[in-house]
C-alpha cells in the first residue's frame, strides 16, 4: 500500500492516558445508520470515536480527510481502500462495519456530498457511518438515512476534568487544591477538553506556589498557552468574512444580530451568526425573554487578543459604535450601564461622564457604590474635575471603602465644589453622603437642619469606628426626635439602635428599635424595613427564633428596598435556615441575591462570601475556602483598621477551618484589639470566641479557657447566645466544648472571683446541646419574594405537566435557562421539589 494512502486510512492511535467517557459511549452504542459528531476543534471527537470502536471491538474503515480531498474520484478511492482493508480482518463479515469520515468539514464539494448520500442510501444493513466535523454536515447526508443521531459539544464533566488533573499530577495534589483546580478549569474552559489539557500542561510546569496564583488569576497564567491553538484551529479555518466577524464581535459580552450589524458593518449578520452557530462557536443565553449569543470564555479572550494586536486602532472605534447603540436603546434593561462601560473604552470617555451624571441620582438611591467607584476610577482625573458632583462622589466612595486618607481631603473637596453642585434631590443626596464623612463642614448647616447635621455627624463617628461618639451624639438628639417625629428623626433612632447593638447593649437596642417601629407608620419604608431587620438579627442572637422570623417576615413584606437591605435580609434568612438544619433553604436564599451582589458595599459582599463559605464548610467541602484563601490577598500578619474588620474576621474563620490555628490566633488577637479600641463590644466577643477556638486547636487549653471566659463575661449583659453556637459543626464544636470545660473548672475551684453567672453559662451550654430541638426555620404565610412574569409562565407550564425540555421548546429558551428559573421558583416558594412547588403554588393561587 502506498505510504500516503496508508496514512489516510489508518485508525488513530489511542492515547494510553485517555479518560473513559462512559456516558458518551452509551450514546454511541445505539445502532443508528449515521452518527454526526460535531464540536469545536480539540473537543476530542477523533479520540472519542477511536476508543469507542476499539473498546467495542467493531470493524473499522477510517478515512482522515483534508481540503485536498475535494475531488470525487480521490474521495471514492480513499473510501474504497478503507472498506477493503477491513476484509483482511479476522472479525466476522456479518459484524457491523463502521465507516468513519474524520474532519468532514474539509469537504465543500457538492458532488462528493451527493456521492456520499447515494452510498449511505445503498449501503448494506450492517454498515454504519460516523461523520466527524467541526462545522456540521449538509442535511442531505442524514435526511436519506433510515436512522441517525447527533452528538455535539462533547464538553467534559467536572469528574472527567478531575481525572485529567489527577493523572497529570500523579495523585499528589491535596484534595482541596485538586477540587479547586477542577472547578476553576471547568469554569474557565467550559469543559473544552483540549483547553483543559493545555491548561493542565501549563500548570504542570508551575511550582506549587504558582498554583495559588492560578486560582487567583487563571486567565493570565494559562490563556497564553491556549490562544495560539484557538486562533490556528478555530479562527483561521473559517471563511474570511466570518473571521472578521468573529474578531470584531469578540469585544461584546453578549450580542444579537442588530448589535453585530452595528459593530461589523456587515449586512449579512444573520447568516454569519448561523455559520458561527453551525461551527459550534457560540453559546446561547436568554435575558428578559430575548436571546443573546456569546463566545466561550477562552475563545473570546483569544479573539480579543488577536484583534488588539492586528488592528489596535480599530478597537476604540468599535467600542464607540457599541456604546452609541446601547445609548439608543434606553428601554433595554442595563443599556445605560453597558453604554458607560463601552464609552470608557472609546475615544470619547467624556460621554461616559455625561451618562453617569444623568443617572447619578438613581445610582446613589440604589446604592450602586461599587459600580460608581469602578467607573470613576476609569475616567481621566482631569475629566472628573469638570464635574464637581463626581469629585465629591469619588472622594466619598474612597472614604466609605475605608481609605482614611480621603477623610482628610474631604473638607478641601467640599469647599472647592460646594458652589457648583447641582440642585434638587441630587444635591440633597450628595450633601448627606459627604456630611457623613466630614461632619465639620459648615455647608451642612445651610443645607439641612441641625438634627440632620447631628445625625450625619453620628454616622461619621460610626464610619471612623468611634461608637461612643456616635452613641453620645444620637442620645443628645433623642428628646427633639421624640417631640417632633420625622423621617430624618426615625432614621437617627434606627441608627441609635444599630449603635447600641454593636456596643453589645442588646436590651437597650431592642427598646430603641421597637420605638422606631411604633412611630414609623406612614414614614420612610426603607427605614422601617431596616428597623425590622435589625430586630430580627437581635432576636435571632437571643435564640428567640419565632420573634426573629416575625420581624424578618415584616422586612420581606416591604418590597421597596435598596440592594444593601435586601441582600442583608436574605443573608439572615440563610443563616436561620442553616441553624434549623434546612440547607436547601439556606442555599436558595443565596441564589436569589446573586444578581444584587455587585451593587452592594464591600462589607456586605464580604458577608455574602462568608455565608457561601459557611454552607460549603458545614457540608465538609473545603474547596471554596481554599480558593478564597488564595484569592483574597490578605495575610494573617497584616495591620488593619475597623473598616476592614469583617474581611479579616473571615480570614481568621477560614484559617481555623483549614487547620491553620497560628494564623487564626494572630488574626483574632488583632480583631479583639481593633474592636476594643472602637468600643465595639459585639465584635470583641466574636473575636474572643475565634481566639479561644484557635488556642484550643493549637492545644493551649488554659489560654483557650481564659479567652472564652472573657467572651462570656462581655456577652452576659447583652445575653448573647448564637454568637457562641454558630460557625462550627455541632458534632465537634470547640466553643461548646470549652464552655463545658469552663463550667467544670468553676465547679472545682469555687466561685469566689466570678465575673459571670453560672446561670448564663448554663444557658449557653443548654442552647448548644444536641438533644435540644433546633430552631425552626422562618415560616411565611405570604411569599417572601414575588415570581417574575417569566417564572409565573413557567409555573403554569409546570402545572400543565410540561417537562423542562418541552418548556424550553415552548418558550424558545435554553433548557439550562428553564432550570435556572425553576431553581429560583423553588427558592421563592421555599420548596425542594416540583411536587412541593405545585402544591404551594395552588395554595397561593398562582396556578
C-alpha positions in Angstrom: 0.0 0.0 0.0 1.3 3.4 -0.9 2.5 5.4 2.2 0.1 8.3 1.6 -2.9 6.0 1.3 -1.9 4.1 4.5 -1.8 7.4 6.4 -5.2 8.5 5.1 -7.0 5.3 6.1 -5.1 4.5 9.4 -7.2 4.3 12.5 -5.7 6.8 15.0 -3.6 5.5 17.9 -5.3 5.9 21.2 -3.5 7.8 24.0 -3.0 5.5 27.0 -4.0 8.2 29.4 -7.2 9.0 27.6 -10.0 9.2 30.2 -13.1 7.0 29.9 -16.3 8.7 28.9 -19.0 6.1 29.6 -22.0 8.4 29.1 -20.8 9.2 25.5 -20.0 5.6 24.8 -23.6 4.6 25.9 -25.0 7.1 23.4 -22.9 5.7 20.6 -24.0 2.2 21.4 -27.4 2.9 19.7 -27.3 1.1 16.4 -28.0 4.1 14.1 -27.3 4.2 10.4 -25.5 7.6 10.6 -23.9 9.4 13.5 -22.9 13.1 13.2 -20.4 14.2 15.8 -19.9 18.0 15.6 -17.9 20.1 18.0 -15.2 22.8 18.3 -11.6 21.9 17.3 -9.9 20.0 20.1 -13.2 18.7 21.7 -12.0 15.1 21.4 -14.1 13.9 18.6 -11.4 11.7 17.0 -10.2 10.1 20.2 -13.7 9.5 21.5 -14.8 7.5 18.4 -11.5 5.7 18.0 -11.5 4.5 21.6 -15.2 3.6 21.5 -14.7 1.5 18.3 -11.6 -0.3 19.7 -13.3 -0.9 23.1 -16.4 -2.4 21.5 -14.3 -4.5 19.0 -16.1 -3.3 15.9 -14.8 -3.5 12.4 -13.5 -0.1 11.3 -13.0 1.7 8.0 -11.4 5.1 8.8 -10.7 8.0 6.4 -8.9 11.1 7.5 -9.9 14.0 5.2 -8.4 17.4 4.4 -9.1 20.2 1.9 -7.1 18.4 -0.8 -9.7 15.6 -0.9 -12.4 17.6 -2.6 -12.0 15.6 -5.8 -14.8 12.9 -6.1 -12.5 10.3 -7.6 -9.9 10.8 -4.9 -12.6 10.7 -2.2 -14.1 7.4 -3.6 -10.6 5.9 -3.9 -9.9 6.5 -0.2 -13.3 5.3 0.9 -12.9 2.0 -1.2 -9.4 1.4 0.2 -10.6 1.9 3.8 -13.5 -0.6 3.4 -11.4 -3.1 1.5 -8.8 -3.0 4.3 -11.3 -4.5 6.7 -11.6 -7.7 4.5 -8.3 -8.9 5.9 -9.7 -8.6 9.5 -10.3 -11.8 11.4 -13.7 -10.4 12.6 -16.8 -12.0 11.1 -18.0 -10.3 7.9 -21.6 -10.0 9.2 -20.4 -7.9 12.2 -21.3 -4.2 11.8 -18.8 -2.2 9.8 -18.3 1.4 11.0 -17.1 3.8 8.2 -15.6 6.9 9.9 -15.1 10.1 7.9 -12.9 12.3 10.0 -12.6 16.1 9.5 -15.6 16.1 7.1 -15.7 19.9 7.4 -12.8 20.0 4.9 -15.2 18.7 2.2 -17.1 21.5 0.4 -17.7 19.7 -2.9 -21.4 19.2 -3.7 -20.6 16.2 -5.9 -19.0 14.5 -3.0 -22.0 15.2 -0.8 -24.2 13.7 -3.5 -22.0 10.7 -3.8 -21.9 10.0 -0.1 -25.7 10.4 0.2 -26.1 7.8 -2.5 -23.6 5.5 -0.8 -25.5 5.8 2.5 -28.8 5.0 0.8 -27.4 1.9 -1.0 -25.3 0.6 1.9 -25.7 -2.8 3.5 -27.8 -3.2 6.6 -24.7 -3.9 8.7 -22.8 -0.7 7.5 -22.8 2.4 9.8 -21.4 5.8 9.1 -19.8 8.2 11.5 -19.1 11.8 10.3 -16.8 13.9 12.4 -16.9 17.6 11.7 -16.2 21.0 13.3 -18.9 22.6 11.2 -21.7 20.1 11.0 -22.7 18.3 7.8 -25.2 19.0 4.9 -28.7 17.9 5.7 -28.9 15.6 2.7 -26.4 13.2 4.4 -28.8 12.5 7.2 -32.2 13.0 5.6 -31.8 9.9 3.5 -30.6 7.7 6.4 -33.1 5.4 8.0 -31.9 6.5 11.4 -29.3 9.0 12.6 -28.0 10.5 15.7 -26.2 13.7 16.7 -23.6 14.4 19.3 -22.4 17.9 19.9 -20.2 19.8 22.3 -18.6 16.8 23.9 -17.8 19.0 26.9 -16.0 17.4 29.9 -17.9 16.9 33.1 -16.3 18.1 36.4 -15.5 14.4 37.3 -13.7 14.0 33.9 -11.7 17.2 34.5 -10.7 15.9 37.9 -9.4 12.7 36.4 -7.3 14.7 33.9 -5.8 16.8 36.7 -5.2 13.9 38.9 -3.4 11.9 36.2 -1.2 14.9 35.3 -0.1 15.4 38.9 0.1 11.7 39.7 -2.4 12.0 42.6 0.0 14.3 44.6 -2.3 17.3 44.9 -4.1 17.8 48.3 -7.9 17.2 47.9 -8.8 20.8 48.5 -6.4 22.1 45.8 -7.4 19.3 43.4 -11.1 20.2 43.7 -10.4 24.0 43.5 -8.3 23.5 40.3 -11.0 21.3 38.8 -13.8 23.8 39.4 -11.6 26.6 38.1 -10.8 24.7 34.9 -14.5 23.8 34.5 -15.4 27.5 34.7 -12.6 28.8 32.6 -12.7 26.2 29.7 -16.4 25.4 29.9 -15.5 21.7 29.5 -13.5 22.1 26.3 -11.2 19.0 26.7 -8.2 20.4 24.7 -8.4 23.6 26.7 -8.4 21.6 29.9 -5.3 19.6 28.7 -3.4 22.7 27.5 -4.1 24.4 30.8 -3.0 21.4 32.8 0.2 21.1 30.8 0.9 24.7 31.6 0.1 24.1 35.3 2.5 21.1 35.4 5.3 23.5 34.6 4.4 25.7 37.6 5.8 25.5 41.0 3.4 24.6 43.8 3.2 28.2 44.9 2.2 29.2 41.4 -0.9 27.0 41.6 -2.2 29.5 44.1 -1.6 32.3 41.6 -3.6 30.3 39.0 -6.5 30.1 41.4 -6.3 33.8 41.9 -5.8 34.8 38.3 -6.3 31.8 35.9 -6.6 33.7 32.6 -3.2 35.4 32.7 -1.4 32.2 33.6 -3.0 29.8 31.1 -4.6 31.7 28.3 -1.2 32.4 26.6 -0.7 28.7 26.2 -4.1 28.2 24.6 -4.5 31.3 22.5 -2.4 30.2 19.5 -4.1 26.9 19.3 -7.5 28.5 19.2 -6.5 31.0 16.6 -5.0 28.4 14.3 -7.6 25.7 14.8 -10.8 27.8 15.2 -10.4 31.2 13.6 -8.2 30.5 10.6 -10.3 27.6 9.3 -13.3 29.9 8.9 -14.1 31.9 5.7 -12.6 35.4 5.5 -15.9 37.2 6.2 -16.6 35.1 9.3 -13.0 35.6 10.6 -13.6 39.4 10.6 -17.0 39.0 12.1 -15.6 36.9 15.0 -12.7 39.3 15.7 -15.0 42.4 15.9 -17.8 40.7 17.9 -15.4 39.4 20.5 -15.5 42.8 22.1 -19.1 42.1 23.1 -20.0 40.1 26.2 -23.3 39.2 24.5 -24.8 40.1 21.2 -27.7 39.7 18.8 -28.0 40.3 15.0 -28.7 44.0 15.3 -25.7 44.8 17.5 -23.5 42.6 15.3 -24.6 44.7 12.3 -23.5 47.9 14.1 -20.1 46.7 15.1 -19.1 44.8 11.9 -20.8 46.9 9.3 -21.8 43.7 7.6 -25.4 43.4 6.3 -25.5 39.6 6.3 -25.0 39.2 10.1 -27.9 36.8 10.4 -26.3 34.3 8.0 -22.9 34.9 9.7 -24.4 34.1 13.1 -25.8 31.0 11.7 -22.4 30.0 10.3 -20.8 30.6 13.6 -23.5 28.6 15.4 -23.1 25.6 13.0 -19.3 25.8 13.7 -20.1 25.3 17.4 -18.6 28.7 18.2 -21.5 30.2 20.1 -23.4 29.8 23.4 -27.0 31.0 23.7 -28.4 32.7 26.7 -31.7 34.4 27.4 -32.1 37.8 29.0 -35.6 39.1 29.8 -37.1 36.9 27.1 -34.6 37.9 24.4 -31.9 35.6 23.1 -28.3 36.7 23.2 -25.2 34.9 22.0 -21.6 34.8 23.3 -18.4 33.0 22.7 -16.8 30.5 25.1 -14.6 32.4 27.6 -11.3 31.2 26.2 -12.2 31.7 22.6 -13.4 35.3 23.3 -10.1 36.1 25.1 -8.1 34.7 22.2 -10.0 36.6 19.6 -9.8 39.9 21.6 -6.0 39.5 22.0 -5.7 38.8 18.3 -7.8 41.9 17.3 -5.8 44.2 19.6 -2.5 43.1 18.1 -3.8 43.0 14.5 -5.9 46.2 14.4 -5.2 48.2 17.6 -6.5 51.4 16.1 -10.0 50.0 15.4 -10.7 48.7 18.9 -11.7 52.1 20.5 -13.8 52.9 17.4 -15.7 49.7 17.8 -16.3 50.4 21.4 -17.7 53.8 20.5 -20.1 52.3 18.0 -21.4 49.7 20.6 -21.7 52.5 23.2 -23.8 54.6 20.9 -26.0 51.6 20.1 -26.7 50.8 23.7 -27.4 54.5 24.4 -30.0 54.4 21.6 -31.8 51.6 23.4 -33.0 53.2 26.7 -35.8 50.7 27.1 -33.4 47.8 27.3 -32.5 46.7 30.8 -29.0 47.6 31.7 -28.5 49.6 28.5 -27.1 52.8 30.0 -24.7 50.7 32.2 -23.4 48.8 29.1 -23.1 52.2 27.2 -21.0 53.6 30.0 -18.7 50.6 30.0 -18.1 50.9 26.3 -17.7 54.7 26.3 -14.9 54.4 28.8 -13.0 52.2 26.3 -13.8 54.5 23.4 -12.1 57.7 22.1 -14.9 59.7 23.8 -14.8 58.8 27.5 -16.3 62.2 28.4 -19.6 60.7 27.1 -19.4 58.2 30.0 -19.1 61.1 32.5 -22.2 62.7 31.0 -24.2 59.5 31.3 -23.0 58.9 34.9 -24.2 62.4 35.8 -27.6 61.8 34.1 -28.2 58.7 36.2 -26.3 59.7 39.3 -29.5 60.2 41.4 -30.7 56.7 40.6 -27.3 55.2 41.2 -27.0 56.8 44.6 -30.6 56.0 45.5 -30.0 52.3 44.7 -26.6 52.4 46.5 -24.6 51.2 43.5 -21.4 52.4 45.1 -19.2 49.6 43.8 -20.2 50.3 40.2 -19.8 54.1 40.6 -16.3 53.6 42.0 -15.2 51.4 39.2 -16.4 53.8 36.6 -14.9 56.9 38.2 -11.5 55.1 38.5 -11.6 54.5 34.8 -12.2 58.2 33.9 -9.2 60.5 33.4 -8.8 62.7 36.6 -8.9 66.0 34.6 -12.3 64.9 33.2 -13.7 64.2 36.7 -12.5 67.7 37.7 -15.1 69.2 35.3 -17.9 67.7 37.3 -18.0 68.8 40.9 -20.5 66.2 41.9 -18.2 63.4 40.6 -15.2 64.9 42.5 -17.3 64.8 45.7 -18.6 61.3 45.0 -15.2 59.8 44.2 -13.7 61.2 47.4 -16.7 60.0 49.4 -16.6 56.5 47.9 -12.9 56.1 48.8 -13.6 57.1 52.3 -16.6 54.7 52.6 -14.3 51.9 51.4 -12.0 52.5 54.4 -9.4 54.8 52.9 -8.9 57.1 55.9 -6.6 59.4 53.8 -9.7 60.6 51.9 -11.3 61.9 55.1 -8.5 64.4 55.5 -9.1 65.7 51.9 -12.9 65.8 52.2 -13.1 69.3 53.6 -11.0 70.8 50.8 -13.0 69.0 48.2 -16.2 70.3 49.7 -15.0 73.9 49.7 -13.9 73.6 46.0 -17.2 72.3 44.7 -19.9 73.5 47.0 -20.9 76.4 44.9 -21.1 74.3 41.7 -23.1 71.4 42.9 -26.4 70.6 41.1 -29.7 71.5 42.9 -32.7 69.3 43.9 -32.7 65.7 45.1 -29.2 65.1 43.8 -27.8 68.0 45.9 -29.5 66.6 49.0 -28.1 63.1 48.4 -24.6 64.5 47.8 -24.8 66.7 50.9 -26.0 63.8 53.0 -23.3 61.4 51.8 -20.5 64.0 52.2 -21.6 65.2 55.6 -21.5 61.6 57.0 -17.8 61.7 56.1 -16.9 65.2 57.0 -19.4 66.5 59.7 -17.5 69.6 60.5 -18.2 71.1 57.1 -20.1 74.4 57.6 -22.1 74.0 54.4 -24.3 71.4 56.0 -25.8 73.9 58.5 -27.1 75.8 55.5 -28.4 72.8 53.5 -30.0 70.8 56.3 -31.5 71.3 59.7 -29.4 70.9 62.9 -31.0 67.5 63.6 -29.8 66.3 60.1 -26.3 67.6 60.8 -26.1 65.9 64.1 -27.3 62.6 62.7 -24.7 62.8 59.9 -22.0 63.6 62.5 -23.1 60.5 64.4 -22.8 58.5 61.2 -19.3 59.9 60.6 -18.3 58.7 64.1 -19.7 55.2 63.2 -17.6 55.1 60.0 -14.5 56.1 61.9 -15.2 53.4 64.4 -15.9 55.8 67.3 -19.1 54.1 68.6 -19.0 56.1 71.9 -19.0 59.3 70.0 -21.9 58.1 67.7 -24.0 57.0 70.7 -23.4 60.2 72.6 -24.4 62.4 69.6 -27.6 60.4 68.9 -28.7 60.4 72.6 -28.4 64.1 72.6 -30.8 64.2 69.7 -33.4 61.8 71.3 -35.6 64.4 73.1 -36.0 66.5 70.0 -36.7 63.5 67.8 -39.4 62.3 70.2 -41.0 65.7 70.4 -41.4 66.1 66.6 -41.2 62.8 64.8 -39.9 62.9 61.2 -38.4 60.6 58.6 -34.9 62.0 59.5 -35.6 61.5 63.2 -36.8 58.0 62.6 -33.6 57.3 60.6 -31.5 58.6 63.5 -33.5 56.5 66.0 -32.8 53.3 64.0 -29.1 54.4 63.8 -29.0 54.6 67.6 -30.4 51.1 67.8 -27.7 49.8 65.5 -25.0 51.5 67.5 -26.4 50.1 70.8 -26.5 46.6 69.2 -22.9 47.0 68.1 -21.8 48.1 71.6 -23.4 44.9 73.0 -26.2 46.7 74.6 -28.9 44.5 73.1 -31.6 45.2 75.6 -31.3 49.0 75.0 -31.2 48.4 71.3 -34.4 46.3 71.5 -36.2 49.2 73.3 -34.9 51.8 70.8 -35.8 49.7 67.7 -39.3 48.8 68.9 -39.9 52.5 69.5 -38.8 53.2 65.9 -41.1 50.6 64.5 -44.1 52.1 66.5 -43.6 55.6 65.2 -42.7 54.5 61.6 -46.3 54.2 60.3 -46.6 56.4 57.2 -42.9 57.3 57.1 -39.9 56.1 55.1 -40.5 52.5 54.2 -36.8 51.6 53.9 -36.0 52.9 57.4 -38.9 50.8 58.8 -37.5 47.7 57.0 -34.1 48.4 58.5 -35.5 48.5 61.9 -37.4 45.2 61.4 -34.2 43.6 60.0 -32.0 44.7 63.0 -34.8 43.5 65.4 -34.8 40.1 63.6 -31.0 39.9 63.9 -31.3 40.8 67.6 -33.9 38.2 68.4 -32.0 35.6 66.5 -28.9 36.4 68.6 -31.1 35.7 71.6 -32.2 32.4 70.0 -35.8 33.7 70.1 -36.4 32.4 66.6 -40.2 32.9 66.4 -39.9 36.6 67.1 -36.9 36.9 64.7 -39.0 35.2 62.0 -41.9 37.6 62.6 -39.7 40.7 62.1 -37.9 39.2 59.2 -41.2 38.5 57.5 -42.2 42.1 58.0 -39.0 43.2 56.4 -39.6 40.9 53.4 -43.2 42.3 53.1 -41.7 45.7 52.4 -40.8 45.3 48.8 -39.3 48.7 48.0 -35.8 48.2 49.4 -32.3 49.1 48.4 -30.0 46.3 47.3 -28.0 46.6 50.6 -31.1 46.0 52.7 -32.4 43.2 50.5 -29.1 41.3 50.5 -28.7 41.6 54.2 -32.2 40.3 54.8 -31.6 37.3 52.7 -28.3 36.6 54.4 -30.1 36.5 57.8 -32.7 34.2 56.2 -30.0 31.9 55.0 -28.3 31.9 58.4 -31.5 31.0 60.1 -32.2 28.2 57.6 -28.8 26.7 58.3 -29.3 26.9 62.1 -32.6 25.0 61.6 -30.8 22.3 59.5 -32.5 23.3 56.3 -29.6 23.6 53.9 -31.8 23.8 50.9 -33.4 26.9 52.2 -30.1 28.4 53.2 -28.6 27.9 49.8 -31.7 29.0 47.9 -31.5 32.4 49.6 -28.0 32.9 48.3 -29.0 32.1 44.8 -31.8 34.7 44.9 -29.4 37.5 45.7 -26.5 36.8 43.3 -27.6 39.4 40.8 -27.6 42.1 43.6 -24.2 41.4 45.0 -22.2 43.7 42.6 -24.4 46.6 43.7 -23.7 46.4 47.4 -20.9 47.6 49.6 -17.6 45.8 50.0 -18.5 44.9 53.6 -21.8 43.3 52.6 -20.0 41.4 49.7 -17.7 40.0 52.4 -20.7 38.8 54.4 -22.1 37.2 51.3 -18.8 35.4 50.7 -18.7 34.3 54.3 -22.2 32.9 54.0 -21.3 30.9 50.9 -18.2 29.5 52.6 -20.1 28.7 55.8 -22.5 26.5 53.8 -19.7 24.7 52.0 -17.7 24.1 55.1 -20.7 22.9 57.0 -21.1 20.1 54.5 -17.3 19.3 54.7 -16.4 20.9 51.3 -13.3 23.0 51.8 -12.7 23.7 48.1 -14.2 27.2 48.1 -12.3 28.0 51.3 -9.0 27.1 49.7 -9.8 29.1 46.6 -10.8 32.1 48.6 -7.7 31.9 50.8 -5.5 32.1 47.6 -7.5 34.9 46.0 -8.3 37.2 49.0 -4.8 38.9 49.1 -5.0 39.1 52.9 -2.3 38.0 55.3 -2.5 36.8 58.9 0.1 39.4 60.0 -1.4 42.4 58.1 -2.2 45.6 60.0 -5.8 46.6 59.5 -8.4 49.0 60.8 -12.0 48.6 61.9 -13.2 49.3 58.3 -11.5 46.0 57.3 -12.6 44.1 60.3 -15.1 41.9 58.5 -12.6 40.8 55.9 -10.0 39.8 58.4 -12.6 38.1 60.6 -13.5 35.9 57.6 -9.8 35.2 57.0 -9.4 34.1 60.7 -12.5 31.9 60.5 -11.4 30.3 57.2 -7.8 29.8 58.6 -9.3 28.0 61.6 -11.4 25.6 59.4 -8.3 24.9 57.2 -6.4 23.9 60.4 -4.1 26.9 60.5 -4.5 27.8 64.2 -1.4 30.0 64.4 -2.8 32.3 61.6 -6.2 32.3 63.2 -4.8 33.2 66.6 -2.7 36.1 65.2 -5.7 37.4 63.4 -8.1 37.0 66.3 -5.8 38.9 68.7 -5.8 41.9 66.3 -9.5 41.6 65.8 -10.0 41.9 69.5 -7.6 44.8 69.8 -9.3 46.7 67.0 -12.8 46.2 68.2 -12.0 47.1 71.8 -10.4 50.3 70.6 -13.7 51.3 68.9 -15.9 50.2 71.8 -17.4 47.6 69.5 -18.2 45.0 72.2 -20.3 42.8 70.0 -17.3 42.3 67.7 -15.0 41.9 70.7 -17.0 38.9 71.8 -16.8 37.4 68.3 -13.0 37.9 68.2 -12.5 36.3 71.6 -14.6 33.3 70.5 -12.3 32.8 67.5 -9.3 33.3 69.7 -10.5 30.6 72.1 -11.1 28.2 69.3 -7.7 28.8 67.8 -6.0 28.3 71.1 -7.9 25.1 71.7 -7.0 23.8 68.2 -3.3 24.6 69.0 -3.5 22.5 72.2 -3.2 25.5 74.5 -6.2 24.8 76.7 -5.5 27.2 79.5 -5.2 30.1 77.2 -8.4 29.0 75.4 -10.3 28.9 78.7 -9.1 32.4 79.5 -10.3 33.7 76.2 -13.7 32.0 76.4 -14.2 33.3 79.9 -13.5 36.9 78.8 -16.1 36.4 76.0 -18.7 35.1 78.3 -18.1 38.0 80.7 -18.5 40.6 78.0 -21.5 38.8 76.4 -23.7 38.3 79.6 -25.0 41.9 79.8 -26.4 41.6 76.3 -27.5 37.9 76.7 -25.7 36.8 73.6 -26.4 33.2 72.6 -25.9 32.4 68.9 -22.5 34.1 68.6 -21.3 31.1 70.7 -23.1 28.5 68.7 -22.9 29.4 65.0 -19.9 28.9 62.7 -18.8 25.4 63.8 -20.1 21.9 63.4 -22.3 20.9 66.3 -20.9 17.4 66.2 -17.4 18.7 67.0 -18.0 22.2 68.4 -14.8 23.6 70.0 -16.6 26.5 71.7 -19.3 24.3 73.3 -16.5 22.0 74.5 -14.7 24.9 76.1 -17.9 26.2 77.7 -18.4 22.8 79.4 -14.7 22.7 80.5 -15.2 26.2 81.9 -18.2 25.1 83.9 -16.3 22.1 85.3 -13.3 24.3 86.2 -15.5 26.7 88.1 -17.2 23.8 89.9 -13.9 22.6 91.1 -12.3 25.9 92.0 -15.3 27.6 93.6 -17.0 30.9 92.6 -15.1 33.5 94.7 -13.8 35.5 91.7 -16.8 35.1 89.4 -17.1 37.6 86.5 -20.2 36.0 85.0 -23.1 34.0 86.4 -23.4 30.2 86.4 -27.0 30.6 85.2 -25.8 32.4 82.0 -23.1 29.9 81.4 -25.6 27.0 81.8 -27.9 28.7 79.3 -25.2 28.9 76.7 -24.4 25.2 77.2 -28.0 24.1 77.1 -28.7 26.0 73.9 -25.9 24.1 72.2 -26.8 20.6 73.4 -27.5 18.2 70.6 -30.7 16.9 72.2 -32.2 20.4 72.3 -34.5 20.9 69.3 -33.0 23.1 66.6 -34.7 26.4 65.9 -37.5 26.1 63.3 -36.8 27.8 60.0 -38.5 31.0 59.1 -42.2 30.4 58.3 -44.1 32.7 56.0 -47.8 32.7 55.2 -47.0 35.1 52.3 -44.5 34.8 49.5 -41.2 36.3 50.6 -40.4 37.3 47.0 -42.8 37.6 44.1 -42.4 35.4 41.0 -41.3 37.3 37.9 -43.5 37.2 34.8 -41.3 34.6 33.2 -41.3 32.5 36.4 -45.1 32.7 36.5 -45.3 31.5 32.9 -43.0 28.5 33.7 -45.0 27.8 36.8 -48.2 27.5 34.8 -46.5 25.1 32.3 -45.2 23.0 35.2 -48.8 22.8 36.4 -49.8 21.5 32.9 -47.3 18.7 33.2 -44.6 20.1 30.8 -41.1 18.7 31.1 -38.1 21.1 31.2 -37.3 20.2 27.6 -40.9 20.9 26.4 -40.9 24.2 28.4 -37.7 25.3 26.6 -39.2 24.4 23.2 -42.4 26.2 24.0 -40.8 29.4 25.2 -37.8 29.3 22.8 -35.2 29.4 25.5 -32.4 27.1 26.5 -33.2 24.2 28.8 -30.5 25.4 31.2 -32.4 28.7 31.4 -35.5 26.8 32.4 -33.6 25.0 35.1 -32.4 28.3 36.5 -35.9 29.8 36.6 -37.2 26.6 38.3 -34.4 26.9 40.9 -35.5 30.5 41.6 -39.1 29.4 41.9 -38.1 26.7 44.5 -36.3 29.4 46.5 -39.1 31.9 46.4 -41.7 29.2 47.3 -39.4 27.7 49.9 -39.7 24.2 48.5 -37.3 21.5 47.3 -39.2 19.7 44.5 -41.6 20.1 41.6 -44.4 18.4 43.5 -44.0 20.7 46.5 -43.8 23.7 44.2 -47.1 22.9 42.6 -48.8 22.3 45.9 -47.5 25.6 47.3 -48.4 27.5 44.1 -52.0 26.2 44.4 -52.2 27.3 48.0 -51.1 30.8 47.0 -53.4 30.9 44.0 -50.5 31.1 41.4 -51.9 28.3 39.2 
